[in-house]
Amino acid sequence: MDKLFIVTYRGAFGFIKPWTAVRDGETYSQQFLTPSMVEGIERKLFPNLLKESSGKLYKISGHRLAYEGISQQQEQVQTRGWNGKGSKKERSYLRPNSILVRGVLINPVLRLAFASREDAEDACCQHLCLARNEDVLLPEAEIIETTIELFNHDPMFNGYELVFEKNESSFMVGYHRGLNKTPMYGWLRMVGNPVMLASDGA
């Protein structure tokens, strides 16, 4: 029976921008992590892996993401380019502002599964974030020991998990910039109710 060691992270907000929403005025948060995101989290927790090849996970055996709701929040953004205006002596440059609406995850809970207790102990003393640096998730002290079977079916570990496999149920979730923009695929595993009630305290 293969064991897993689960570390739970919690935060107030989380935003995962879908790769298909680059120019959307309203951008809902994606409810799952892509392969490159989990790889980035693993490299943050274990910086000694930064020199290893991209596209492979060495420590994280699985994950699960749940949240209490999605809040629509307005954010002011600026264009990447500068607009020039005026003659040579009185020329000025500005970056226009615009407003977009983002759906932000409320109280996200991320569980990471490790095959070894030592890796879980290293991970449970560090913070991480989902996609935006300001969305900090903090670890809980308790490490839960369980089995792969329970982690994949017990509602105690509710949430969404993109399983990084390409089969007839898979869909494209973006391009991996570390692998020459190779398309990434996966299929969605849903355990229990990923959208928790505040009273669940999952």
Salt bridges, closest charged atoms under 4 A:
GLU39 OE2 - ARG43 NH2 3.75
GLU39 OE1 - HIS176 NE2 3.00
GLU42 OE1 - ARG43 NH1 2.61
GLU75 OE1 - ARG102 NH1 2.71
GLU75 OE2 - ARG132 NH1 2.80
ASP119 OD1 - LYS59 NZ 3.21
GLU134 OE2 - ARG132 NE 3.79
ASP135 OD2 - ARG132 NE 2.88
GLU140 OE2 - ARG10 NE 2.42
GLU145 OE2 - LYS3 NZ 2.96
GLU145 OE1 - ARG117 NH2 3.29
GLU149 OE2 - HIS153 ND1 3.42
GLU161 OE2 - HIS63 ND1 3.98
GLU161 OE1 - ARG64 NH2 2.73
GLU161 OE1 - ARG189 NH1 3.42
